[in-house]
């Protein structure tokens, strides 16, 4: 896919966020954080994100082009005028690529958009020969998300982290091993 690669999934165009997309990125992130399931889906709160400066959002949007080891992919609804309707961010953590910030607007859930976003983050990770697995955390009170992750091949490792907003609750670690590549992983 490459840095500026794009492809289509049903009525969606999946692509990497560009630096000039910062206002759209902010709007989608705030929508995700305002969603009723945000308290178990995200570690960031709406209140925290809403007061961030324009410069903060510019830096966040530019992270994929500034040499950072992270990339955010978005899904644009082509039938809806290009409105941003989903996103997923991937972080390069050496042998693991960590998926965070997965969000799909409610009207677009179950449409294949999340599958497309995961294909994009996994392709990004696959361009790094040292990355062996995809990693994510899912809140114990988010069974819909966990069911989706299981459907696309992620499994619990038995490890967990505490929810930073409610330390008595757990976020289960899930992984998906990436296929071995000749001359690459192995």
N, C-alpha and C positions, 0 to 999 in steps of 0.2 A: 504494500500500500504506500509506503514512503511517507514523509512528513506531510505533504500536501495532497496525498491520495484521497480519492473519494470513491464511493460506490453506492449503489442503491439497494435498498431492502424494501420490497413492496412499494409503498408510496413515500418512502423516506430516503433522504440522502444522508449518509453517514460521513462525517469528515472531522478532521482535527480543528480545534479552535485556533483562530489567528489572533494576533495582538490587537487588531482593530475591532475584534468582536467583544471587547470587555463589557460593554453595556448590556448586550444580549446574554452574556455569561452571568452577569450579576442578576438579571431578571429571572433567568431559569433557576439559578441557585436559590434565590429568595423564594421562588414558587415552591421549590422542593422542601425548603426548610419550613414553609408555612403549611405544608401538607399534614393532614391529621396523623399520619404514621411517622412523621419526622422525628418524634421523640425517641423512637427505637431504630430508625434508619440512619441517623446522622449523629456524629459526635459534636458538631457545631450547632449552635442555636440560631434561630432567626434574629433574635436581639443582637447577638454578637456580629453576625454578618451584615445586618442592616446599617450599622453605624460605621462600617469600614469606608475608608476614603476611596475616591476615584483612582488614586495611584495604586492602592492595594489591588483593586480589580484589574487595572492595566497590567500589573505584574503577574497576577494569576492567569490572565488570558495569554500572556506572552511566554509562559513557562516552557512550552514546547519548542519555542524558537530561540530561547536565550541560553541554550546549553544545559538547562536543568534536566534532571533525570525523571521527567514526568510529562504526561500528555493527557489532555482532555479531549474526548470525542463527543460530538453532539449529533443528534438526529434532527434533521429538518423535515417538516411535514410539507412535501411538495404540493399536495392537494390543498393544503391550508395556507398557501402563500409563503411558504418557507419558514413558518413559525418554528422556533426551537421547542421540541417536545420531549427530549430525553438527553441524558448525558451519562458518561462514565469516565473516571480518571484512572490512570494506571501509573504506578510509581516503580521505577527501576531500583530494586533492593538487592542487586547482585544475582544470586541464583534464583531468587523469586521476583516475580512482578506482582505487585500488590494492587488490587483493584479496590478503589474507594469511590465514594460519592455517586453511586449509581442511583439515577432517578429517571422515571418515566411518568409524564403527566397522566393522571387517572384515565382520561379518555383514550389513551394510546397503549394502555397495558393490555397484554394478551394479543398484540397485533404482529409480533415478530420484531419489533423495534429493539427490545432488550437483547434478543439473540444477535441482531446486527451490531449493537454496541459492543457486545462481548467478542464477536468476531474481530472487530477493529482493535480492541485492547490486546487480544491474544496475538493478532498479527503483528502489532507493534512490538510486543514482547518477543515474538519469534524472530524478529530482525536482530536480536541480541543473542549470539550463539552461547553465551554463558548462562542465560536464563533457562532454568530447568522446569520451573513450575509456576503456576498462577496461584495466588493466595488472596483470600478475602476473609472478612469477619462478618458474621450475621448475628443479629441480636436474638436472644432466646425468645423474645415476644414478637418476632417477625417471621411466622411460619410460611407466609406466601413467598417471601424472598428466598427463604431456605429451600422451599420446594422447587422454585425456578432454578436455583444454583445446582441442586441435585439433578434436575432434568438435563442440564447441559454438561454434566460430568464432574461436578465438584463433590467432594466427600469431606466429612468432618475428620479432623486429625486426632481428636481427643483433647486438644489443647483449647484454652479459651483465655480471654482477657476480661477484666472487669469493665463494665460500662462506666466511662468517666463521669457521667451525669448521675449515675445511681450505682455505686460500687457493689451493691449486693446482687446486682444482675450481671449476666454473662453475655459475652459476644463470642460465639463459637468460631474457631478457626476452620476454614475449609480450603482445600487445595484441589488442583487438577494438574496432573503431571503433563508436561508438553511432550509431544512425540520426539523421539530421537531423530536427529538429522545426521546424515553422512557428513563427516568432516566437521560437524558442529558439536551439538550437545552429546555428551556420552561419557 
